[in-house]
Amino acid sequence: MPKSIAVVGAGPGLGQAVARRYAREGYTVALIARRQGPLDALAAELTRAGGTAHAIPADLSSERAVPQLAEQIRAKVGSLDVIYYGPSVRGYIPVADLTAEQLRELMPLGLYTLVDLVHEFLPHMLNQQQGAILVAAAASAVQGMPQLAGTAVLAAQRNYLQALQAKVTEHGVYVGRLYIGAVIEHSAFHAQQETAKAAGQSVLDMPVVDPAHLADLLWTMRSAKHEHEALYPQNLFDR
């Protein structure tokens, strides 16, 4: 039976690149994001290229979404071999303006949905002594940034993943984390930056990266298994 991956957060940019990479490697891909139309288009693209993909729309910001989502995933692709979790957490909140209520609103997408998905599919990975949980998130999960205070929820996510890694690595399950301090081509944020630039507005001074490069990095990390966490760019906090 082909191995399977759920690409949770299969929007434009890195999620789609991860889906393409794993489809090329022969994985059956469950594509998960909010909007049906883009998911159907990506599933059709992967199918034309010889892969197998299924579109599963879901509201990942809802704490009640995971049980039904897990049932849909199992119905389409069976028990998962890999979970990729990379939905965008909109944490652009100045730290002096941050409220606890704002953090409560961000926690389901930033942490709770991931934890519940792992709870659903980790037993199968442990039973077969192999599997992977891959996460991509903003680099502010690693170092707090004054204008991105809402991404404090990603620091909690990182702490959870570090603890999970310590528990499951010896049982054959890989936990990989990629933290990105760059503008990802084709992402919604990249489009916003390009629109602002064209209008003569100031934009963030950040490198721009091809999402296929980041997908390759995640694949290499998981294949080698000797590195569980990476920054892109590597010298991000040295600048």
MIDOSE-1310 file (N, C-alpha, C; in nm, 2 decimals, decimal comma, always signed):
residues 239
mpks	+0,08/-0,12/+0,00/+0,00/+0,00/+0,00/+0,09/+0,12/+0,00; +0,06/+0,22/-0,09/+0,14/+0,35/-0,09/+0,14/+0,42/+0,04; +0,26/+0,48/+0,08/+0,26/+0,56/+0,20/+0,18/+0,69/+0,18; +0,14/+0,75/+0,29/+0,05/+0,86/+0,28/+0,10/+0,98/+0,36
iavv	+0,06/+1,10/+0,32/+0,09/+1,22/+0,39/-0,03/+1,31/+0,39; -0,06/+1,37/+0,50/-0,15/+1,48/+0,51/-0,08/+1,61/+0,51; -0,11/+1,69/+0,41/-0,05/+1,83/+0,40/-0,15/+1,92/+0,46; -0,13/+1,96/+0,58/-0,22/+2,04/+0,66/-0,18/+2,19/+0,65
gagp	-0,26/+2,26/+0,57/-0,22/+2,39/+0,53/-0,16/+2,39/+0,39; -0,24/+2,34/+0,30/-0,19/+2,32/+0,16/-0,23/+2,44/+0,07; -0,19/+2,56/+0,13/-0,22/+2,68/+0,05/-0,10/+2,71/-0,04; -0,11/+2,82/-0,11/-0,01/+2,86/-0,20/+0,13/+2,88/-0,13
glgq	+0,23/+2,84/-0,19/+0,36/+2,86/-0,12/+0,41/+2,72/-0,07; +0,45/+2,71/+0,05/+0,52/+2,59/+0,10/+0,43/+2,47/+0,10; +0,31/+2,48/+0,15/+0,22/+2,37/+0,16/+0,21/+2,30/+0,02; +0,19/+2,37/-0,08/+0,17/+2,31/-0,22/+0,31/+2,25/-0,26
avar	+0,42/+2,31/-0,23/+0,55/+2,26/-0,26/+0,58/+2,12/-0,19; +0,54/+2,12/-0,07/+0,55/+1,99/+0,01/+0,47/+1,88/-0,06; +0,34/+1,92/-0,09/+0,25/+1,82/-0,16/+0,31/+1,77/-0,29; +0,37/+1,86/-0,37/+0,43/+1,82/-0,50/+0,55/+1,73/-0,47
ryar	+0,63/+1,76/-0,37/+0,75/+1,68/-0,35/+0,71/+1,54/-0,30; +0,62/+1,53/-0,21/+0,58/+1,40/-0,16/+0,51/+1,32/-0,27; +0,43/+1,38/-0,35/+0,36/+1,31/-0,46/+0,46/+1,26/-0,56; +0,57/+1,33/-0,59/+0,67/+1,28/-0,68/+0,74/+1,16/-0,62
egyt	+0,75/+1,15/-0,48/+0,81/+1,04/-0,42/+0,72/+0,92/-0,40; +0,60/+0,93/-0,46/+0,50/+0,82/-0,46/+0,41/+0,81/-0,34; +0,40/+0,92/-0,26/+0,31/+0,92/-0,15/+0,17/+0,96/-0,20; +0,07/+0,90/-0,14/-0,07/+0,94/-0,16/-0,09/+1,07/-0,07
vali	-0,15/+1,17/-0,12/-0,15/+1,30/-0,05/-0,29/+1,34/-0,02; -0,31/+1,37/+0,11/-0,44/+1,44/+0,15/-0,41/+1,58/+0,17; -0,48/+1,67/+0,09/-0,46/+1,81/+0,09/-0,56/+1,88/+0,17; -0,52/+1,95/+0,27/-0,61/+2,01/+0,37/-0,59/+2,16/+0,39
arrq	-0,69/+2,23/+0,37/-0,70/+2,38/+0,39/-0,84/+2,42/+0,39; -0,86/+2,55/+0,40/-1,00/+2,60/+0,41/-1,08/+2,59/+0,28; -1,02/+2,63/+0,17/-1,10/+2,65/+0,05/-1,10/+2,53/-0,05; -1,22/+2,49/-0,09/-1,23/+2,37/-0,17/-1,17/+2,39/-0,31
gpld	-1,19/+2,51/-0,37/-1,15/+2,53/-0,51/-1,00/+2,51/-0,53; -0,91/+2,58/-0,46/-0,77/+2,57/-0,47/-0,72/+2,42/-0,44; -0,78/+2,36/-0,35/-0,75/+2,22/-0,32/-0,78/+2,13/-0,44; -0,90/+2,15/-0,50/-0,93/+2,06/-0,61/-0,83/+2,09/-0,73
alaa	-0,79/+2,21/-0,75/-0,70/+2,24/-0,86/-0,57/+2,18/-0,83; -0,52/+2,18/-0,71/-0,39/+2,12/-0,68/-0,40/+1,97/-0,69; -0,51/+1,91/-0,64/-0,53/+1,76/-0,65/-0,53/+1,72/-0,80; -0,59/+1,80/-0,89/-0,60/+1,77/-1,03/-0,46/+1,78/-1,09
eltr	-0,38/+1,88/-1,05/-0,24/+1,90/-1,10/-0,16/+1,78/-1,06; -0,17/+1,73/-0,94/-0,09/+1,62/-0,89/-0,13/+1,49/-0,96; -0,26/+1,48/-0,98/-0,31/+1,36/-1,05/-0,26/+1,35/-1,20; -0,26/+1,47/-1,27/-0,21/+1,48/-1,40/-0,06/+1,44/-1,41
aggt	+0,01/+1,47/-1,30/+0,15/+1,44/-1,30/+0,18/+1,30/-1,26; +0,08/+1,22/-1,24/+0,09/+1,08/-1,21/+0,08/+1,04/-1,06; +0,05/+1,14/-0,98/+0,03/+1,11/-0,84/-0,11/+1,08/-0,80; -0,14/+1,07/-0,67/-0,27/+1,04/-0,61/-0,29/+1,15/-0,50
ahai	-0,40/+1,22/-0,51/-0,42/+1,33/-0,42/-0,57/+1,35/-0,39; -0,60/+1,38/-0,27/-0,74/+1,40/-0,23/-0,76/+1,54/-0,16; -0,86/+1,61/-0,20/-0,89/+1,74/-0,14/-0,98/+1,73/-0,02; -0,94/+1,78/+0,09/-1,03/+1,77/+0,21/-1,04/+1,91/+0,27
padl	-1,14/+1,99/+0,24/-1,15/+2,12/+0,30/-1,18/+2,11/+0,45; -1,12/+2,20/+0,53/-1,15/+2,20/+0,68/-1,11/+2,33/+0,73; -1,18/+2,37/+0,84/-1,15/+2,49/+0,91/-1,05/+2,46/+1,03; -0,92/+2,48/+1,01/-0,82/+2,43/+1,10/-0,82/+2,52/+1,23
sser	-0,89/+2,63/+1,22/-0,89/+2,72/+1,34/-1,00/+2,68/+1,44; -1,07/+2,57/+1,41/-1,18/+2,53/+1,49/-1,13/+2,41/+1,58; -1,15/+2,42/+1,71/-1,11/+2,31/+1,80/-1,19/+2,19/+1,78; -1,31/+2,20/+1,71/-1,40/+2,08/+1,69/-1,38/+2,02/+1,56
avpq	-1,28/+2,06/+1,48/-1,26/+2,01/+1,34/-1,19/+1,88/+1,33; -1,11/+1,85/+1,43/-1,02/+1,73/+1,41/-1,08/+1,60/+1,40; -1,18/+1,56/+1,49/-1,24/+1,43/+1,48/-1,29/+1,40/+1,34; -1,37/+1,49/+1,29/-1,43/+1,47/+1,15/-1,32/+1,47/+1,05
laeq	-1,22/+1,56/+1,06/-1,11/+1,56/+0,97/-1,03/+1,43/+0,97; -1,01/+1,38/+1,09/-0,93/+1,25/+1,10/-1,01/+1,14/+1,03; -1,14/+1,14/+1,04/-1,22/+1,03/+0,97/-1,21/+1,05/+0,82; -1,22/+1,17/+0,78/-1,21/+1,20/+0,63/-1,07/+1,15/+0,58
irak	-0,97/+1,18/+0,65/-0,83/+1,14/+0,61/-0,82/+0,99/+0,60; -0,87/+0,92/+0,70/-0,86/+0,78/+0,70/-0,94/+0,72/+0,59; -1,06/+0,78/+0,56/-1,14/+0,73/+0,45/-1,07/+0,74/+0,31; -0,99/+0,85/+0,30/-0,93/+0,88/+0,17/-0,79/+0,81/+0,16
vgsl	-0,71/+0,81/+0,26/-0,57/+0,76/+0,25/-0,53/+0,66/+0,35; -0,62/+0,63/+0,45/-0,58/+0,53/+0,55/-0,51/+0,60/+0,66; -0,44/+0,52/+0,75/-0,36/+0,58/+0,85/-0,23/+0,65/+0,80; -0,20/+0,76/+0,85/-0,09/+0,84/+0,79/+0,05/+0,79/+0,83
dviy	+0,14/+0,81/+0,73/+0,28/+0,79/+0,76/+0,35/+0,92/+0,79; +0,30/+1,03/+0,74/+0,36/+1,16/+0,76/+0,25/+1,26/+0,78; +0,27/+1,35/+0,88/+0,19/+1,47/+0,89/+0,28/+1,59/+0,86; +0,24/+1,67/+0,77/+0,30/+1,80/+0,75/+0,20/+1,91/+0,80
ygps	+0,25/+1,99/+0,90/+0,16/+2,09/+0,95/+0,22/+2,23/+0,93; +0,15/+2,31/+0,85/+0,21/+2,44/+0,82/+0,11/+2,55/+0,79; +0,00/+2,56/+0,85/-0,10/+2,67/+0,83/-0,04/+2,80/+0,88; -0,07/+2,91/+0,81/-0,01/+3,04/+0,85/-0,09/+3,09/+0,97
vrgy	-0,01/+3,13/+1,07/-0,07/+3,19/+1,19/-0,05/+3,34/+1,18; -0,16/+3,42/+1,17/-0,15/+3,56/+1,15/-0,12/+3,63/+1,28; +0,01/+3,64/+1,31/+0,05/+3,69/+1,44/+0,11/+3,83/+1,44; +0,07/+3,91/+1,34/+0,12/+4,05/+1,32/+0,05/+4,14/+1,42
ipva	+0,09/+4,13/+1,55/+0,04/+4,21/+1,65/+0,15/+4,27/+1,73; +0,16/+4,41/+1,74/+0,27/+4,47/+1,82/+0,26/+4,42/+1,97; +0,37/+4,39/+2,03/+0,37/+4,33/+2,16/+0,30/+4,41/+2,26; +0,31/+4,55/+2,25/+0,25/+4,63/+2,35/+0,09/+4,63/+2,34
dlta	+0,04/+4,59/+2,22/-0,10/+4,58/+2,20/-0,16/+4,44/+2,22; -0,08/+4,34/+2,25/-0,12/+4,20/+2,26/-0,21/+4,18/+2,38; -0,32/+4,11/+2,35/-0,41/+4,07/+2,46/-0,42/+3,92/+2,47; -0,46/+3,88/+2,59/-0,48/+3,73/+2,61/-0,59/+3,68/+2,52
eqlr	-0,69/+3,76/+2,49/-0,80/+3,72/+2,40/-0,75/+3,69/+2,26; -0,65/+3,77/+2,21/-0,60/+3,75/+2,08/-0,52/+3,62/+2,08; -0,45/+3,59/+2,18/-0,37/+3,46/+2,19/-0,47/+3,35/+2,19; -0,58/+3,36/+2,27/-0,68/+3,25/+2,27/-0,73/+3,22/+2,13
elmp	-0,75/+3,32/+2,05/-0,81/+3,30/+1,92/-0,71/+3,23/+1,83; -0,58/+3,25/+1,85/-0,47/+3,20/+1,77/-0,43/+3,06/+1,81; -0,46/+3,02/+1,94/-0,41/+2,89/+1,99/-0,46/+2,77/+1,91; -0,59/+2,76/+1,87/-0,64/+2,64/+1,80/-0,55/+2,62/+1,67
lgly	-0,53/+2,72/+1,59/-0,46/+2,70/+1,47/-0,31/+2,67/+1,50; -0,26/+2,75/+1,60/-0,11/+2,74/+1,63/-0,08/+2,61/+1,70; -0,16/+2,56/+1,78/-0,12/+2,44/+1,87/-0,23/+2,33/+1,88; -0,35/+2,37/+1,91/-0,45/+2,27/+1,95/-0,48/+2,17/+1,83
tlvd	-0,49/+2,22/+1,71/-0,53/+2,13/+1,60/-0,41/+2,04/+1,57; -0,29/+2,09/+1,58/-0,17/+2,00/+1,56/-0,17/+1,89/+1,67; -0,19/+1,93/+1,79/-0,18/+1,83/+1,90/-0,29/+1,72/+1,88; -0,41/+1,76/+1,84/-0,52/+1,66/+1,82/-0,49/+1,57/+1,70
lvhe	-0,43/+1,63/+1,60/-0,40/+1,54/+1,48/-0,29/+1,44/+1,52; -0,19/+1,49/+1,59/-0,09/+1,39/+1,64/-0,15/+1,28/+1,72; -0,24/+1,32/+1,81/-0,30/+1,23/+1,90/-0,38/+1,12/+1,82; -0,44/+1,16/+1,71/-0,51/+1,07/+1,62/-0,42/+0,97/+1,55
flph	-0,31/+1,02/+1,50/-0,23/+0,94/+1,40/-0,10/+0,88/+1,46; -0,05/+0,94/+1,57/+0,07/+0,89/+1,63/+0,07/+0,74/+1,67; -0,04/+0,69/+1,72/-0,04/+0,55/+1,76/+0,00/+0,45/+1,64; -0,05/+0,48/+1,52/-0,02/+0,40/+1,41/+0,13/+0,41/+1,38
mlnq	+0,19/+0,53/+1,38/+0,33/+0,55/+1,36/+0,41/+0,47/+1,46; +0,37/+0,48/+1,58/+0,45/+0,41/+1,69/+0,44/+0,26/+1,67; +0,32/+0,21/+1,63/+0,30/+0,07/+1,61/+0,38/+0,01/+1,50; +0,40/+0,09/+1,39/+0,48/+0,04/+1,28/+0,63/+0,08/+1,29
qqga	+0,66/+0,16/+1,40/+0,80/+0,20/+1,43/+0,86/+0,29/+1,32; +0,77/+0,36/+1,25/+0,82/+0,46/+1,16/+0,71/+0,56/+1,13; +0,75/+0,68/+1,09/+0,66/+0,79/+1,06/+0,73/+0,92/+1,08; +0,66/+1,03/+1,04/+0,72/+1,16/+1,06/+0,61/+1,26/+1,08
ilva	+0,65/+1,36/+1,16/+0,57/+1,48/+1,19/+0,66/+1,60/+1,16; +0,62/+1,67/+1,05/+0,69/+1,78/+1,00/+0,62/+1,91/+1,02; +0,68/+2,02/+1,07/+0,62/+2,14/+1,09/+0,70/+2,26/+1,03; +0,64/+2,35/+0,97/+0,71/+2,47/+0,92/+0,63/+2,59/+0,98
aaas	+0,71/+2,69/+1,03/+0,64/+2,80/+1,10/+0,74/+2,92/+1,09; +0,69/+3,04/+1,13/+0,77/+3,16/+1,13/+0,88/+3,15/+1,23; +0,99/+3,21/+1,20/+1,11/+3,21/+1,28/+1,09/+3,28/+1,42; +0,98/+3,35/+1,43/+0,95/+3,42/+1,56/+0,91/+3,31/+1,66
avqg	+0,89/+3,19/+1,62/+0,87/+3,08/+1,72/+1,00/+3,06/+1,80; +1,11/+3,09/+1,74/+1,24/+3,07/+1,80/+1,29/+3,19/+1,88; +1,27/+3,30/+1,82/+1,31/+3,43/+1,89/+1,20/+3,53/+1,88; +1,15/+3,58/+1,99/+1,04/+3,68/+1,99/+1,07/+3,80/+1,91
mpql	+0,97/+3,85/+1,84/+0,99/+3,97/+1,76/+0,88/+4,07/+1,80; +0,91/+4,20/+1,83/+0,81/+4,29/+1,88/+0,69/+4,31/+1,80; +0,70/+4,30/+1,66/+0,58/+4,32/+1,58/+0,51/+4,19/+1,55; +0,56/+4,08/+1,60/+0,49/+3,95/+1,57/+0,46/+3,88/+1,70
agta	+0,40/+3,96/+1,79/+0,38/+3,90/+1,93/+0,28/+3,79/+1,93; +0,19/+3,79/+1,83/+0,08/+3,68/+1,83/+0,14/+3,55/+1,80; +0,26/+3,54/+1,74/+0,33/+3,41/+1,71/+0,39/+3,35/+1,84; +0,36/+3,41/+1,95/+0,40/+3,34/+2,08/+0,34/+3,21/+2,09
vlaa	+0,22/+3,19/+2,02/+0,16/+3,05/+2,02/+0,25/+2,95/+1,95; +0,33/+3,00/+1,85/+0,42/+2,91/+1,78/+0,54/+2,86/+1,87; +0,58/+2,95/+1,97/+0,68/+2,91/+2,07/+0,62/+2,79/+2,15; +0,49/+2,80/+2,19/+0,43/+2,69/+2,26/+0,43/+2,57/+2,18
qrny	+0,40/+2,58/+2,05/+0,40/+2,47/+1,96/+0,54/+2,41/+1,95; +0,64/+2,49/+1,94/+0,78/+2,44/+1,93/+0,81/+2,36/+2,06; +0,78/+2,41/+2,18/+0,80/+2,34/+2,30/+0,74/+2,20/+2,30; +0,61/+2,20/+2,25/+0,54/+2,07/+2,24/+0,62/+1,97/+2,15
lqal	+0,66/+2,02/+2,04/+0,73/+1,94/+1,94/+0,87/+1,89/+1,99; +0,93/+1,97/+2,07/+1,06/+1,93/+2,13/+1,04/+1,82/+2,23; +0,93/+1,83/+2,31/+0,90/+1,72/+2,40/+0,86/+1,60/+2,33; +0,78/+1,61/+2,22/+0,74/+1,50/+2,14/+0,86/+1,43/+2,08
qakv	+0,95/+1,50/+2,03/+1,07/+1,45/+1,97/+1,15/+1,36/+2,07; +1,16/+1,41/+2,19/+1,23/+1,34/+2,30/+1,16/+1,21/+2,33; +1,03/+1,20/+2,31/+0,96/+1,08/+2,35/+0,96/+0,98/+2,24; +0,94/+1,02/+2,11/+0,91/+0,92/+2,00/+1,03/+0,89/+1,91
tehg	+1,14/+0,96/+1,92/+1,25/+0,94/+1,83/+1,30/+0,80/+1,84; +1,32/+0,75/+1,96/+1,37/+0,61/+1,98/+1,27/+0,50/+1,93; +1,15/+0,54/+1,90/+1,05/+0,45/+1,85/+1,03/+0,46/+1,70; +1,12/+0,53/+1,63/+1,12/+0,54/+1,49/+1,04/+0,65/+1,43
vyvg	+0,99/+0,74/+1,51/+0,91/+0,85/+1,45/+0,99/+0,98/+1,46; +1,01/+1,04/+1,34/+1,09/+1,16/+1,33/+1,00/+1,28/+1,34; +1,05/+1,38/+1,42/+0,98/+1,51/+1,44/+1,08/+1,62/+1,39; +1,03/+1,68/+1,28/+1,12/+1,79/+1,22/+1,05/+1,92/+1,22
rlyi	+1,13/+2,03/+1,24/+1,08/+2,16/+1,25/+1,17/+2,26/+1,17; +1,10/+2,33/+1,08/+1,17/+2,43/+1,00/+1,11/+2,57/+1,03; +1,20/+2,66/+1,07/+1,16/+2,79/+1,11/+1,21/+2,89/+1,00; +1,12/+2,97/+0,95/+1,15/+3,05/+0,83/+1,14/+3,20/+0,85
gavi	+1,25/+3,27/+0,82/+1,26/+3,41/+0,83/+1,28/+3,47/+0,69; +1,19/+3,43/+0,60/+1,20/+3,48/+0,46/+1,06/+3,49/+0,40; +1,05/+3,56/+0,30/+0,92/+3,57/+0,22/+0,91/+3,45/+0,12; +0,81/+3,37/+0,14/+0,80/+3,25/+0,05/+0,73/+3,29/-0,08
ehsa	+0,79/+3,27/-0,19/+0,73/+3,30/-0,32/+0,60/+3,23/-0,33; +0,50/+3,30/-0,40/+0,37/+3,25/-0,43/+0,28/+3,24/-0,31; +0,33/+3,27/-0,19/+0,24/+3,28/-0,07/+0,16/+3,41/-0,07; +0,06/+3,41/+0,01/-0,03/+3,53/+0,02/+0,05/+3,65/+0,07
fhaq	+0,15/+3,62/+0,16/+0,23/+3,73/+0,21/+0,32/+3,79/+0,10; +0,37/+3,70/+0,02/+0,45/+3,74/-0,09/+0,37/+3,83/-0,18; +0,25/+3,79/-0,21/+0,16/+3,87/-0,30/+0,14/+4,01/-0,24; +0,12/+4,01/-0,11/+0,09/+4,14/-0,04/+0,22/+4,23/-0,05
qeta	+0,33/+4,17/-0,03/+0,46/+4,25/-0,04/+0,48/+4,30/-0,18; +0,45/+4,22/-0,28/+0,47/+4,27/-0,42/+0,38/+4,38/-0,45; +0,25/+4,37/-0,40/+0,15/+4,47/-0,43/+0,20/+4,60/-0,36; +0,24/+4,59/-0,24/+0,29/+4,71/-0,17/+0,41/+4,78/-0,24
kaag	+0,50/+4,69/-0,28/+0,62/+4,74/-0,35/+0,58/+4,81/-0,48; +0,49/+4,75/-0,56/+0,45/+4,82/-0,68/+0,38/+4,95/-0,66; +0,32/+4,97/-0,54/+0,25/+5,09/-0,51/+0,35/+5,19/-0,44; +0,48/+5,16/-0,44/+0,57/+5,25/-0,38/+0,58/+5,25/-0,23
qsvl	+0,52/+5,16/-0,17/+0,52/+5,15/-0,02/+0,64/+5,07/+0,03; +0,68/+5,10/+0,15/+0,79/+5,02/+0,21/+0,75/+4,88/+0,24; +0,84/+4,79/+0,23/+0,82/+4,65/+0,26/+0,93/+4,60/+0,35; +0,90/+4,48/+0,41/+1,00/+4,43/+0,50/+1,13/+4,39/+0,43
dmpv	+1,24/+4,41/+0,49/+1,37/+4,38/+0,43/+1,40/+4,23/+0,47; +1,35/+4,14/+0,39/+1,36/+4,00/+0,41/+1,40/+3,93/+0,28; +1,48/+3,82/+0,29/+1,51/+3,74/+0,17/+1,38/+3,68/+0,12; +1,38/+3,64/-0,01/+1,27/+3,57/-0,08/+1,32/+3,43/-0,11
vdpa	+1,24/+3,33/-0,09/+1,28/+3,20/-0,11/+1,18/+3,12/-0,19; +1,23/+3,03/-0,28/+1,14/+2,94/-0,36/+1,09/+2,84/-0,27; +0,96/+2,82/-0,26/+0,90/+2,71/-0,17/+0,95/+2,57/-0,20; +0,99/+2,55/-0,33/+1,04/+2,41/-0,36/+1,17/+2,39/-0,29
hlad	+1,25/+2,49/-0,27/+1,38/+2,48/-0,20/+1,35/+2,44/-0,05; +1,25/+2,50/+0,01/+1,22/+2,47/+0,15/+1,16/+2,33/+0,16; +1,08/+2,29/+0,06/+1,02/+2,15/+0,06/+1,13/+2,05/+0,05; +1,23/+2,08/-0,03/+1,35/+1,99/-0,05/+1,43/+1,98/+0,09
llwt	+1,44/+2,09/+0,15/+1,51/+2,10/+0,28/+1,43/+2,01/+0,38; +1,30/+2,02/+0,39/+1,22/+1,94/+0,48/+1,24/+1,79/+0,45; +1,24/+1,76/+0,32/+1,26/+1,62/+0,27/+1,39/+1,57/+0,31; +1,50/+1,65/+0,29/+1,63/+1,61/+0,33/+1,65/+1,59/+0,48
mrsa	+1,59/+1,68/+0,56/+1,59/+1,66/+0,70/+1,53/+1,53/+0,75; +1,42/+1,50/+0,69/+1,34/+1,38/+0,73/+1,42/+1,26/+0,68; +1,48/+1,26/+0,57/+1,55/+1,15/+0,51/+1,68/+1,12/+0,59; +1,75/+1,22/+0,63/+1,88/+1,20/+0,70/+1,85/+1,17/+0,85
kheh	+1,75/+1,24/+0,91/+1,71/+1,22/+1,05/+1,81/+1,26/+1,15; +1,92/+1,32/+1,11/+2,02/+1,36/+1,21/+1,99/+1,50/+1,26; +1,91/+1,58/+1,19/+1,88/+1,72/+1,23/+1,73/+1,73/+1,25; +1,69/+1,78/+1,36/+1,54/+1,79/+1,39/+1,49/+1,93/+1,38
ealy	+1,58/+2,03/+1,38/+1,53/+2,17/+1,37/+1,63/+2,25/+1,28; +1,57/+2,33/+1,19/+1,65/+2,41/+1,11/+1,59/+2,55/+1,09; +1,68/+2,65/+1,07/+1,64/+2,78/+1,04/+1,67/+2,81/+0,90; +1,58/+2,89/+0,83/+1,61/+2,94/+0,70/+1,58/+3,09/+0,70
pqnl	+1,69/+3,17/+0,66/+1,82/+3,13/+0,63/+1,90/+3,09/+0,76; +2,00/+3,02/+0,74/+2,07/+2,96/+0,86/+2,13/+3,07/+0,95; +2,17/+3,18/+0,89/+2,23/+3,29/+0,97/+2,13/+3,40/+1,01; +2,00/+3,36/+1,01/+1,89/+3,46/+1,03/+1,91/+3,55/+1,15
fdr	+1,95/+3,50/+1,26/+1,96/+3,58/+1,38/+2,10/+3,64/+1,40; +2,19/+3,62/+1,30/+2,32/+3,68/+1,30/+2,32/+3,82/+1,23; +2,21/+3,84/+1,16/+2,20/+3,96/+1,07/+2,18/+4,09/+1,16
